Amino acid sequence: MIENTSPQKIVKAVGVLYLIIILAGVVGETFVRNRLVVSVDATGTASNIRASKLPWRMGIASDLVMHIGDVPLMVIFY
């Protein structure tokens, strides 16, 4: 299927996938982990997560989007 596609379309798809992966990573790291995770206090981290369930779930969703975006990228590069 990819063999019949023009190189320009493949490059655009790779660029869009990379953009999605980068944006999802920035959202997950900046808005979730930096605000909820306490580096030396597991109890503090757990209480932050319990108090902010929606942002934590958004962080997990952004990680999932990153990993789902990795799959077609690997297929294209293969």
Contacts in CASP RR format, 6 or more apart in sequence:
PFRMAT RR
TARGET T0000
AUTHOR 0000-0000-0000
METHOD contacts of the structure
MODEL  1
MIENTSPQKIVKAVGVLYLIIILAGVVGETFVRNRLVVSVDATGTASNIR
ASKLPWRMGIASDLVMHIGDVPLMVIFY
2 10 0 8 1.000
2 75 0 8 1.000
2 76 0 8 1.000
10 76 0 8 1.000
13 72 0 8 1.000
13 76 0 8 1.000
14 73 0 8 1.000
14 76 0 8 1.000
17 69 0 8 1.000
17 72 0 8 1.000
17 73 0 8 1.000
17 76 0 8 1.000
18 73 0 8 1.000
20 65 0 8 1.000
20 66 0 8 1.000
20 69 0 8 1.000
21 65 0 8 1.000
21 66 0 8 1.000
21 69 0 8 1.000
21 70 0 8 1.000
21 73 0 8 1.000
24 62 0 8 1.000
24 63 0 8 1.000
24 65 0 8 1.000
24 66 0 8 1.000
25 62 0 8 1.000
25 63 0 8 1.000
25 66 0 8 1.000
27 58 0 8 1.000
27 59 0 8 1.000
27 62 0 8 1.000
28 58 0 8 1.000
28 59 0 8 1.000
28 62 0 8 1.000
28 63 0 8 1.000
31 55 0 8 1.000
31 58 0 8 1.000
31 59 0 8 1.000
32 55 0 8 1.000
32 56 0 8 1.000
32 58 0 8 1.000
32 59 0 8 1.000
32 62 0 8 1.000
33 59 0 8 1.000
35 48 0 8 1.000
35 52 0 8 1.000
35 55 0 8 1.000
36 45 0 8 1.000
36 48 0 8 1.000
36 49 0 8 1.000
36 52 0 8 1.000
36 55 0 8 1.000
36 56 0 8 1.000
37 45 0 8 1.000
37 48 0 8 1.000
38 44 0 8 1.000
38 45 0 8 1.000
38 48 0 8 1.000
49 56 0 8 1.000
END
